[in-house]
Amino acid sequence: MRIDIWLWAVRLFKSRSVAATTLRSGRVRVNGTVAKPATSVQVGDRVTWRDPLRDRVVVVRELIPKRVGAPLAVKAYDDQSPPVPTREERAEVGLRDRGAGRPTKRERRDIDRLRGRR
């Protein structure tokens, strides 16, 4: 079965075209090999790719030819992805929140100290 169809059928991607685009970009790997949209996938294959927030690791349990509901889709794969990092874990040192405005002179000095500039 084609991997782009399977990823769409088990609801890991919103549409088949989004799955195919991600596959064409070279970000998806099957058993460590870069996959294309027409790459065959078998039961037991390990599929990995990078989501905006984390790495996804999925092992194929069942091949589903058509899109199914979420309760059935979850049974078709084993998600071995690491947990989603919290906002604090993702935050970089010295970055300001959006909408916080321009930093004051004192805040700029603190940011410089955090970044090791002074």
Backbone as CSV, one residue per row, in Angstrom:
resi,resn,N_x,N_y,N_z,CA_x,CA_y,CA_z,C_x,C_y,C_z
1,MET,0.835,-1.177,0.000,0.000,0.000,0.000,0.882,1.244,0.000
2,ARG,0.462,2.271,-0.723,1.217,3.528,-0.790,1.215,4.217,0.572
3,ILE,2.360,4.788,0.918,2.476,5.423,2.230,1.651,6.698,2.330
4,ASP,1.518,7.459,1.243,0.727,8.691,1.330,-0.741,8.370,1.617
5,ILE,-1.251,7.298,1.029,-2.641,6.896,1.284,-2.792,6.418,2.724
6,TRP,-1.822,5.621,3.195,-1.924,5.089,4.553,-1.864,6.206,5.600
7,LEU,-0.933,7.157,5.430,-0.826,8.264,6.389,-2.110,9.082,6.445
8,TRP,-2.752,9.266,5.301,-4.015,9.994,5.250,-5.145,9.150,5.848
9,ALA,-5.173,7.847,5.535,-6.256,6.969,5.987,-6.286,6.832,7.504
10,VAL,-5.130,6.847,8.150,-5.099,6.702,9.608,-5.079,8.054,10.315
11,ARG,-5.359,9.110,9.567,-5.553,10.455,10.107,-4.306,11.076,10.737
12,LEU,-3.138,10.721,10.232,-1.919,11.367,10.696,-1.657,12.657,9.931
13,PHE,-2.276,12.781,8.744,-2.231,14.010,7.956,-3.651,14.376,7.566
14,LYS,-3.922,15.667,7.467,-5.278,16.151,7.210,-5.776,15.786,5.815
15,SER,-4.888,15.800,4.832,-5.289,15.438,3.471,-4.174,14.624,2.821
16,ARG,-4.542,13.915,1.782,-3.548,13.106,1.080,-2.519,13.996,0.394
17,SER,-2.944,15.143,-0.096,-1.996,16.037,-0.765,-0.982,16.609,0.224
18,VAL,-1.391,16.878,1.452,-0.444,17.352,2.473,0.554,16.242,2.791
19,ALA,0.064,15.012,2.891,0.955,13.873,3.139,1.948,13.713,1.992
20,ALA,1.464,13.809,0.754,2.336,13.653,-0.412,3.375,14.768,-0.480
21,THR,2.976,15.989,-0.163,3.917,17.117,-0.170,5.016,16.905,0.868
22,THR,4.636,16.457,2.052,5.618,16.193,3.102,6.564,15.073,2.675
23,LEU,6.014,14.056,2.038,6.847,12.952,1.555,7.810,13.420,0.471
24,ARG,7.340,14.250,-0.453,8.191,14.742,-1.530,9.334,15.606,-1.002
25,SER,9.113,16.263,0.130,10.143,17.138,0.690,11.295,16.350,1.310
26,GLY,11.118,15.054,1.486,12.185,14.221,2.037,12.221,14.179,3.545
27,ARG,11.165,14.631,4.197,11.147,14.666,5.660,10.660,13.367,6.291
28,VAL,10.041,12.500,5.502,9.480,11.256,6.041,10.412,10.101,5.707
29,ARG,10.650,9.251,6.702,11.502,8.081,6.503,10.736,6.817,6.881
30,VAL,10.943,5.769,6.102,10.379,4.453,6.402,11.551,3.522,6.654
31,ASN,11.636,3.009,7.872,12.749,2.144,8.284,14.101,2.807,8.006
32,GLY,14.183,4.114,8.209,15.434,4.848,8.060,15.753,5.319,6.657
33,THR,14.921,4.979,5.673,15.145,5.378,4.288,14.155,6.466,3.903
34,VAL,14.626,7.503,3.213,13.739,8.585,2.779,12.660,8.004,1.875
35,ALA,11.402,8.369,2.141,10.264,7.812,1.404,9.681,8.832,0.442
36,LYS,9.144,8.331,-0.659,8.404,9.133,-1.629,6.935,8.753,-1.504
37,PRO,6.015,9.520,-2.095,4.587,9.218,-1.937,4.186,7.807,-2.361
38,ALA,4.848,7.231,-3.352,4.476,5.904,-3.843,5.206,4.769,-3.128
39,THR,6.000,5.079,-2.116,6.721,4.044,-1.382,5.732,3.093,-0.726
40,SER,6.013,1.791,-0.839,5.144,0.793,-0.213,5.420,0.729,1.280
41,VAL,4.360,0.514,2.022,4.475,0.363,3.462,3.855,-0.983,3.836
42,GLN,4.497,-1.687,4.765,4.034,-3.004,5.206,3.822,-2.980,6.717
43,VAL,3.115,-3.975,7.216,2.915,-4.096,8.659,4.282,-4.287,9.310
44,GLY,4.540,-3.529,10.368,5.807,-3.600,11.078,6.804,-2.529,10.677
45,ASP,6.521,-1.776,9.613,7.423,-0.699,9.191,7.401,0.442,10.201
46,ARG,8.552,1.088,10.358,8.689,2.229,11.273,8.741,3.502,10.432
47,VAL,7.767,4.384,10.637,7.652,5.626,9.869,7.987,6.788,10.801
48,THR,8.925,7.654,10.390,9.320,8.803,11.209,9.262,10.078,10.382
49,TRP,8.884,11.176,11.022,8.914,12.496,10.398,8.887,13.546,11.492
50,ARG,9.137,14.777,11.108,9.198,15.891,12.060,7.942,16.736,11.943
51,ASP,7.203,16.830,13.042,6.072,17.751,13.139,6.627,19.110,13.545
52,PRO,5.818,20.164,13.472,6.352,21.463,13.905,6.864,21.466,15.344
53,LEU,6.287,20.655,16.222,6.675,20.691,17.626,7.548,19.525,18.070
54,ARG,7.533,18.412,17.335,8.251,17.230,17.807,8.507,16.249,16.669
55,ASP,9.312,15.244,16.974,9.533,14.144,16.035,8.420,13.124,16.239
56,ARG,7.893,12.599,15.148,6.852,11.571,15.223,7.456,10.237,14.822
57,VAL,7.150,9.198,15.587,7.597,7.839,15.303,6.374,6.943,15.396
58,VAL,6.061,6.255,14.282,4.864,5.427,14.205,5.245,4.078,13.614
59,VAL,4.737,2.997,14.225,4.940,1.652,13.693,3.610,1.176,13.123
60,VAL,3.633,0.686,11.883,2.417,0.253,11.192,1.933,-1.058,11.803
61,ARG,0.684,-1.078,12.274,0.068,-2.293,12.800,-0.865,-2.939,11.793
62,GLU,-1.555,-2.080,11.021,-2.581,-2.565,10.103,-2.629,-1.647,8.886
63,LEU,-2.858,-2.234,7.717,-2.987,-1.454,6.491,-4.462,-1.170,6.246
64,ILE,-4.808,0.103,6.133,-6.193,0.518,5.924,-6.262,1.248,4.584
65,PRO,-7.044,0.739,3.616,-7.076,1.365,2.291,-7.914,2.635,2.212
66,LYS,-8.909,2.778,3.095,-9.778,3.956,3.054,-9.742,4.670,4.394
67,ARG,-10.020,5.954,4.366,-10.009,6.769,5.588,-11.103,6.283,6.530
68,VAL,-10.749,6.140,7.794,-11.695,5.647,8.792,-11.782,6.649,9.938
69,GLY,-12.711,6.409,10.840,-12.880,7.274,11.996,-11.691,7.188,12.941
70,ALA,-11.583,8.173,13.802,-10.438,8.267,14.708,-10.278,7.044,15.615
71,PRO,-11.359,6.492,16.205,-11.164,5.317,17.071,-10.563,4.119,16.328
72,LEU,-10.950,3.917,15.073,-10.385,2.815,14.288,-8.986,3.152,13.788
73,ALA,-8.757,4.400,13.471,-7.459,4.816,12.937,-6.352,4.625,13.968
74,VAL,-6.637,4.891,15.229,-5.623,4.774,16.283,-5.161,3.325,16.428
75,LYS,-6.039,2.373,16.133,-5.688,0.954,16.250,-4.795,0.476,15.109
76,ALA,-4.652,1.269,14.053,-3.880,0.859,12.882,-2.390,1.160,13.020
77,TYR,-1.987,1.885,14.068,-0.569,2.197,14.255,-0.236,2.265,15.731
78,ASP,1.037,2.102,16.019,1.549,2.199,17.380,2.412,3.454,17.444
79,ASP,1.951,4.455,18.185,2.656,5.735,18.265,3.758,5.649,19.319
80,GLN,5.002,5.716,18.881,6.153,5.653,19.778,6.859,7.000,19.876
81,SER,6.143,8.065,19.561,6.711,9.410,19.578,7.008,9.851,21.004
82,PRO,8.065,10.637,21.186,8.304,11.211,22.506,7.197,12.210,22.833
83,PRO,6.967,12.481,24.116,5.894,13.414,24.475,6.151,14.820,23.929
84,VAL,5.065,15.559,23.738,5.165,16.934,23.242,5.839,17.776,24.320
85,PRO,6.899,18.516,23.973,7.559,19.349,24.980,6.640,20.489,25.427
86,THR,6.744,20.839,26.697,5.932,21.929,27.213,6.441,23.251,26.652
87,ARG,5.658,24.281,26.832,6.034,25.595,26.311,7.336,26.085,26.944
88,GLU,7.508,25.801,28.230,8.723,26.219,28.919,9.946,25.486,28.373
89,GLU,9.792,24.204,28.023,10.916,23.440,27.486,11.310,23.929,26.096
90,ARG,10.322,24.412,25.333,10.595,24.886,23.976,11.163,26.294,23.957
91,ALA,10.914,27.063,24.998,11.321,28.470,25.020,12.840,28.588,25.008
92,GLU,13.339,29.513,24.223,14.768,29.768,24.178,15.100,30.882,25.163
93,VAL,16.309,30.845,25.662,16.743,31.832,26.641,16.828,33.198,25.981
94,GLY,16.274,34.197,26.645,16.398,35.568,26.172,15.376,35.978,25.137
95,LEU,14.443,35.124,24.789,13.408,35.513,23.831,12.223,36.103,24.578
96,ARG,11.633,37.117,24.004,10.490,37.777,24.629,9.198,37.235,24.054
97,ASP,8.147,37.312,24.847,6.826,36.915,24.378,6.346,37.899,23.331
98,ARG,5.568,37.387,22.384,4.992,38.260,21.362,4.054,39.254,22.028
99,GLY,4.091,40.472,21.584,3.204,41.497,22.116,3.707,42.135,23.392
100,ALA,4.907,41.762,23.837,5.448,42.321,25.076,5.983,43.730,24.866
101,GLY,6.123,44.141,23.625,6.628,45.479,23.347,8.143,45.522,23.345
102,ARG,8.645,46.713,23.135,10.091,46.899,23.084,10.663,46.794,24.495
103,PRO,11.804,46.092,24.657,12.387,45.980,25.997,12.959,47.309,26.476
104,THR,12.871,47.517,27.774,13.468,48.714,28.366,14.987,48.527,28.418
105,LYS,15.680,49.598,28.789,17.139,49.524,28.859,17.570,48.457,29.875
106,ARG,16.886,48.407,30.992,17.217,47.423,32.019,16.972,46.004,31.511
107,GLU,15.848,45.795,30.809,15.548,44.471,30.257,16.568,44.074,29.187
108,ARG,17.003,45.038,28.384,18.016,44.740,27.365,19.322,44.290,28.016
109,ARG,19.691,44.935,29.106,20.910,44.537,29.819,20.765,43.120,30.378
110,ASP,19.598,42.813,30.928,19.354,41.461,31.449,19.424,40.415,30.331
111,ILE,18.851,40.743,29.178,18.886,39.824,28.035,20.321,39.615,27.575
112,ASP,21.093,40.699,27.522,22.497,40.582,27.130,23.267,39.690,28.101
113,ARG,22.993,39.829,29.402,23.664,38.983,30.389,23.283,37.519,30.199
114,LEU,21.999,37.246,29.930,21.548,35.867,29.711,22.210,35.242,28.489
115,ARG,22.391,36.038,27.464,22.990,35.528,26.228,24.514,35.518,26.284
116,GLY,25.074,36.006,27.382,26.521,35.971,27.562,27.274,37.041,26.814
117,ARG,26.641,38.157,26.531,27.296,39.235,25.787,28.030,40.195,26.701
118,ARG,27.678,40.254,27.963,28.344,41.163,28.905,28.694,40.453,30.171
